[in-house]
Structures are given as C-alpha cells and as structure tokens.
Amino acid sequence: MGQYPCLEIHLGRLRENARRALAFFRAHGIEPVAVTKVFCAHEAVARMLFEEGYTMLGDSRLENLRALSGIPLPKMLIRLPMISEAGEVVRWADCSLVSGEETLRALSRAAQAQNRVHQVVLMLELGDLREGCMGEDELLRLGRLALDLPNLVLQGVGANLICYGGIMPSQENLGRLCAAHERMERELGVKIPWVSGGNSSDETLIAQGKMPRGVNQLRSGALIQLGIGLKDRPMPDYHQDGYILRAEIIERNQKPSMPWGETGTDAFGHVPHFEDRGLLERAIVAVGRQDADLDCLRPLDQGVHILGGSSDHLLLELTGDAVGYQVGDTVAFACEYASVLRCSTSNYVKKVVIED
C-alpha cells in the first residue's frame, strides 16, 4: 500500500475534545457512550477514550465491536440487532438497542445458549421515524416481555432523533421519553437505570438548560470526534480538525472549464452541468468517491477548490499561490463527518496516527 491517500488522525486534538465532552456531560448528570463507528473503531482512538475515562463504547457494526474486544469497557450495539446475528450480538456486545418482540426473543435464546446475560435498551419512536416502537403502551408491553424472558436485563429506554427525519431534540419529545420511563418503572415495579436520550445533537439542549432531568445517558460520537453539535454546527473550544485527508497530485494541467462532445451521464448516473469560465488551472488527486464523500471535504489551502470527482479521481481548481502545486505534491483536506466515516472504512486510505 502506498503512502497516499492517508487519513491523519490527530490524537491530541481528539483527546482534548474527548476530555472536554466528558466533563460537560458529567457536569449535567449524563454518562456518555462513546460511539466509535465514524472512525471504524480504530484501536488508538478507542484506547484514548478508555484512558480519558469513558465507561462504555458503542458501535453500529459487530465487526467493530469485535475489534474493540481488547479494550476493557462494556460495549453497546447501537443499531438494532439482526435476528440472524443474535448469537454474535450476545457474544460481542454487552448491551443492545431493541424495538421489537422477535428481536428480544432471539437475544434471549442466544444468551441462554451462551450462558450469558444481555442488557437491552427499549427504543421509543419520538417522531424522527428511524427506530423505535410506536407508543408507550407498546414500550410497556416490550418491557414486561424483557423482564419475563430469561438471560435478559431491562437496562433502559431510549430514543433516536435527527439522524433520519431531521427532528431536533426538544424538551417536549425527550420529556415524552422520560414520562414513558417513569410509567414503566411505576407499572412494572422495577428500577430501569438508563434513559438514553439520543446523540451529540443534544449538546445544545443541555447547554441551554432545557434537557429533561430524567435523561442520564447519550450516545456521543460527532461532538468528540469532530467537535460539532446540532445541525453539524462547530462547537466553540472543540477541534474540528482531528481528521485530515492528504492526497497526491497525479495530473497538473490547464484545461477548459467546459467539457466538449455529446453529454451523457457521469459515472454515477447523473447528468453533469458546467459553467463556462474559460481555462482553469487544474489538478487531479488520487482519491475519489469510493474513499471519501467529496462534498464533505474542505481544502486547507484557500487557493484549492473542489470541482468534482469520480470513483478514484478528485478534480481541483488551483488559484493564487496554489497554482504552484505540481505532480507529486500532496493536498490536505479537513474532513466532515461523512468523509471521516468513508475514509475510515476504505481499505484504500492509509491511517496515520499523529500524537499532537
């Protein structure tokens, strides 16, 4: 594997984010689950989270939870389990989010077969329309079932917001979750330890003093790793440059801004549109949509502008001092969430940990 493209993981910046986020959440009575999926459970980053005092790691992929098995922290599966993988869920995850009866029964059978106890957090739909059972009555029914099934522990209730429908966390919707939790404890006659209120987008609600008091857990990834909160807004005093992508220039040329010939679709089935701006100073770097979300890359050199790309090529316009770039030089990009996710997942992007 070559040296480029490479994703620089600036561990010192991430450590500062992690430390600040943990102190913030705990000051408001909330214990965060550190979500590892955006960096594909890279061992160095996960171990840093352990060193900084996080008490649980969460991921949506069992492969990532298995990779984290050497880190002595409990693990949460934050995507609903597939029934077909129930045995692996119980093996690699201490806890999982559940919204249906069939899944509860499958986890119970798997836990019995392995002589393990598996914790479940029952998810309630609050309007974002991703996972969650419909209504408090159904949540209560699932709670009774979880208590009756062997080898399961009803550890909490939870909800997800913002990720699909864009519904923002509020006092009203998270208040519904807290009310459902209180009802379950009252009618089931048991203590249910966790109210898992969502993700990093809740930070703004907490800072405004509007988080319902019953919420005591969040599943946080973006705030720690990228220093962003609600609506992907950069948070003050957090680093947004913990992940830097570097790619090498493989062509440097002056070319027209308008393609010529009969126009069809591009490599991804779209009909491209161009503005005639005359001749442009251009470069191509060896990275593409297979490796990164090109819309979520931000060139660190102000003279570099992204024109577009295909699977394996990123096309750049060079202006000002950036006109001096030549073949063999590298260009650096700050990565937003989607690009960190894709770069971390790509086998074609080398990962380099930098202790700064």
Secondary structure, 3 states (H helix, E strand, C coil): CCCCCEEEEEHHHHHHHHHHHHHHHHHCCCEEEEECHHHCCCHHHHHHHHHCCCCCEEECCHHHHHHCCCCCCCEEECCCCCHHHHHHHHHHCCEEEECCHHHHHHHHHHHHHHCCCEEEEEEECCCCCCCCECCHHHHHHHHHHHHHCCCEEEEEEECCCCCCCCCCCCHHHHHHHHHHHHHHHHHHCCCCCEEEEEEHHHHHHHHCCCCCCCCCEEEECHHHHHCECHHHCECCCCCCCCEEEEEEEEEEEEEECCCCCCCCCCCCCCCCCCCCCCEEEEEEECCCCCCCCHHHEEECCCCEEEEEECCCCEEEEECHHHHHCCCCCEEEEEECHHHHHHHHHCCCCEEEEECC
